[in-house]
Amino acid sequence: MSNILVYAETRGAELRKVALEAVTAARKLADAAGGGEVHALLCGPAGIAARAEQLGTYGADVAIVVENAGFERFAREAVAATLAERAKSGGFRAVVLGFSAQGRDLGPRVAAKLDAPIASDVTSIEAAGDALVVKHPGFANKVVVTLQVTGSPVVISTRPAAFTPAENPKSIRTETAQAAADPSAEKVTVKELQEGGKGKLDLGEAPVIVSGGRGLKSAENFKLVEDLAAAFGNAAVGATRAVTDDGWRPHSEQIGQTGRQVSPQLYIAVGISGAIQHLAGMRTSKTIVAINKDKEAPIFKVADYGIVGDVLEVVPALTEAVRQAKAGH
Ligand SMILES: Cc1cc2nc3c(=O)[nH]c(=O)nc-3n(C[C@H](O)[C@H](O)[C@H](O)COP(=O)(O)OP(=O)(O)OC[C@H]3O[C@@H](n4cnc5c(N)ncnc54)[C@H](O)[C@@H]3O)c2cc1C
């Protein structure tokens, strides 16, 4: 029986969804390994302690709260030092964090500080005696690599959306702590944050993604994709690189090998051929629907449902059907 340490990722005064996913993954692992505790490190500006309750709802036993104005923005060196320091305090079998932009940066830093093995971007974690067995999609998601990781602690980062946050309420104990390094003395500082589309769902967090490709013919026709996303109400808009390179959509919406990697519940590919570089970013989606006029398009090989037809006709009809379904008709 041993404990798991989680990095509860924040942005400003809010918890990120990957934090709840990491807590869920850690809870499952702790229970499967004999019932250890889940300790979550929560770094943020004054007031972040109020988020501890939510971590308890998803299965954390202890919240280690570090309030510091320097954590208003991501402070990689101070967070890594604080996480490693806590991990060194002993008794932790694993350090779990999300494979988000922050997690990609933090994971190797923490592993280096602990001289610990790291498994990144994993989609499952199981205990197997003294080892942990994890799965990691590799080679642009064409293979799933099974890794056996030994050592204590090990550092593991979880692929966003691979673990669905599951409530498992605990009466969380809160402990306040100091940062192990001063966040205002970072060598790399975040000067500015540009939010791509305020109020819009983040691609990594949206349960539904409607994504468009060159088959839409013009930037103006992307309105059809936006309308379909709006009809769902919980959808984000994505795009292929062909589209973002042509300036039809911002690069922040690009999905694929050189863009965002996503695993929503539902991915709707509109006028997308299914090039390997695009599939690398979305083939782990739970359900894939493809609309393409070419029945031989490679996207149909990974699709669960395919519609062969002109997007300019199919998408408005689909949008209307979703609106009707949402309205309960
Ligand atoms: C190093 C490298 C990295 C890359 N990284 C990425 C990446 O991260 N993400 C990415 O997406 N791509 C990436 N690419 C580009 C990738 O190879 C493809 O060129 C790109 O994904 C194609 O985009 P598309 O599907 O929109 O366009 P196309 O391949 O041109 O496909 C358009 C599709 O629309 C269909 N169509 C046309 N008209 C209609 C219509 N009226 N109704 C219905 N269907 C229609 C066509 O049948 C076709 O299948 C990368 C390439 C390289 C070399």
The ligand as an SDF file (V2000), in Angstrom:
LIG
                    3D

 53 58  0  0  0  0  0  0  0  0999 V2000
    5.4170   17.1440  -41.5470 C   0  0  0  0  0  0  0  0  0  0  0  0
    3.9280   17.2900  -41.7780 C   0  0  0  0  0  0  0  0  0  0  0  0
    3.1280   17.5390  -40.7020 C   0  0  0  0  0  0  0  0  0  0  0  0
    1.7480   17.6820  -40.8660 C   0  0  0  0  0  0  0  0  0  0  0  0
    0.9550   17.9150  -39.7780 N   0  0  0  0  0  0  0  0  0  0  0  0
   -0.3940   17.9650  -39.9500 C   0  0  0  0  0  0  0  0  0  0  0  0
   -1.2720   18.1430  -38.8400 C   0  0  0  0  0  0  0  0  0  0  0  0
   -0.8500   18.3000  -37.6850 O   0  0  0  0  0  0  0  0  0  0  0  0
   -2.5980   18.1650  -39.0750 N   0  0  0  0  0  0  0  0  0  0  0  0
   -3.1400   18.0160  -40.3120 C   0  0  0  0  0  0  0  0  0  0  0  0
   -4.3780   18.0220  -40.4490 O   0  0  0  0  0  0  0  0  0  0  0  0
   -2.3320   17.8340  -41.3840 N   0  0  0  0  0  0  0  0  0  0  0  0
   -0.9840   17.8370  -41.2300 C   0  0  0  0  0  0  0  0  0  0  0  0
   -0.1930   17.7060  -42.3390 N   0  0  0  0  0  0  0  0  0  0  0  0
   -0.8230   17.8100  -43.6860 C   0  0  0  0  0  0  0  0  0  0  0  0
   -1.4560   16.5100  -44.1430 C   0  0  0  0  0  0  0  0  0  0  0  0
   -0.4980   15.7100  -44.7860 O   0  0  0  0  0  0  0  0  0  0  0  0
   -2.5960   16.8010  -45.1340 C   0  0  0  0  0  0  0  0  0  0  0  0
   -2.0860   17.5620  -46.1970 O   0  0  0  0  0  0  0  0  0  0  0  0
   -3.7910   17.5470  -44.5400 C   0  0  0  0  0  0  0  0  0  0  0  0
   -4.2020   16.9200  -43.3480 O   0  0  0  0  0  0  0  0  0  0  0  0
   -4.9300   17.5340  -45.5420 C   0  0  0  0  0  0  0  0  0  0  0  0
   -5.9700   18.3410  -45.0670 O   0  0  0  0  0  0  0  0  0  0  0  0
   -7.4590   18.1500  -45.6290 P   0  0  0  0  0  0  0  0  0  0  0  0
   -7.9300   16.7810  -45.2720 O   0  0  0  0  0  0  0  0  0  0  0  0
   -8.2160   19.3250  -45.1490 O   0  0  0  0  0  0  0  0  0  0  0  0
   -7.3010   18.3490  -47.2000 O   0  0  0  0  0  0  0  0  0  0  0  0
   -7.2960   17.3340  -48.3880 P   0  0  0  0  0  0  0  0  0  0  0  0
   -6.3110   16.2390  -48.1920 O   0  0  0  0  0  0  0  0  0  0  0  0
   -7.1930   18.1470  -49.6120 O   0  0  0  0  0  0  0  0  0  0  0  0
   -8.7250   16.6390  -48.3240 O   0  0  0  0  0  0  0  0  0  0  0  0
   -9.9400   17.2650  -48.6060 C   0  0  0  0  0  0  0  0  0  0  0  0
  -11.0150   16.1970  -48.5780 C   0  0  0  0  0  0  0  0  0  0  0  0
  -12.2600   16.7990  -48.7830 O   0  0  0  0  0  0  0  0  0  0  0  0
  -13.0340   15.9880  -49.6210 C   0  0  0  0  0  0  0  0  0  0  0  0
  -14.0010   16.8690  -50.2910 N   0  0  0  0  0  0  0  0  0  0  0  0
  -13.7780   17.8120  -51.2530 C   0  0  0  0  0  0  0  0  0  0  0  0
  -14.9040   18.4560  -51.5420 N   0  0  0  0  0  0  0  0  0  0  0  0
  -15.8630   17.9180  -50.7680 C   0  0  0  0  0  0  0  0  0  0  0  0
  -17.2440   18.1650  -50.6360 C   0  0  0  0  0  0  0  0  0  0  0  0
  -17.8690   19.1300  -51.3100 N   0  0  0  0  0  0  0  0  0  0  0  0
  -17.9500   17.4090  -49.7620 N   0  0  0  0  0  0  0  0  0  0  0  0
  -17.3460   16.4270  -49.0490 C   0  0  0  0  0  0  0  0  0  0  0  0
  -16.0330   16.1650  -49.1130 N   0  0  0  0  0  0  0  0  0  0  0  0
  -15.3080   16.8990  -49.9810 C   0  0  0  0  0  0  0  0  0  0  0  0
  -12.0630   15.3320  -50.5670 C   0  0  0  0  0  0  0  0  0  0  0  0
  -12.5950   14.1140  -51.0570 O   0  0  0  0  0  0  0  0  0  0  0  0
  -10.8560   15.1320  -49.6710 C   0  0  0  0  0  0  0  0  0  0  0  0
  -10.8860   13.8300  -49.0840 O   0  0  0  0  0  0  0  0  0  0  0  0
    1.1820   17.5690  -42.1720 C   0  0  0  0  0  0  0  0  0  0  0  0
    2.0200   17.2890  -43.2510 C   0  0  0  0  0  0  0  0  0  0  0  0
    3.3740   17.1670  -43.0570 C   0  0  0  0  0  0  0  0  0  0  0  0
    4.2510   16.8700  -44.2670 C   0  0  0  0  0  0  0  0  0  0  0  0
  1  2  1  0
  2  3  1  0
  2 52  2  0
  3  4  2  0
  4  5  1  0
  4 50  1  0
  5  6  2  0
  6  7  1  0
  6 13  1  0
  7  8  2  0
  7  9  1  0
  9 10  1  0
 10 11  2  0
 10 12  1  0
 12 13  2  0
 13 14  1  0
 14 15  1  0
 14 50  1  0
 15 16  1  0
 16 17  1  0
 16 18  1  0
 18 19  1  0
 18 20  1  0
 20 21  1  0
 20 22  1  0
 22 23  1  0
 23 24  1  0
 24 25  2  0
 24 26  1  0
 24 27  1  0
 27 28  1  0
 28 29  2  0
 28 30  1  0
 28 31  1  0
 31 32  1  0
 32 33  1  0
 33 34  1  0
 33 48  1  0
 34 35  1  0
 35 36  1  0
 35 46  1  0
 36 37  1  0
 36 45  1  0
 37 38  2  0
 38 39  1  0
 39 40  1  0
 39 45  2  0
 40 41  1  0
 40 42  2  0
 42 43  1  0
 43 44  2  0
 44 45  1  0
 46 47  1  0
 46 48  1  0
 48 49  1  0
 50 51  2  0
 51 52  1  0
 52 53  1  0
M  END
$$$$
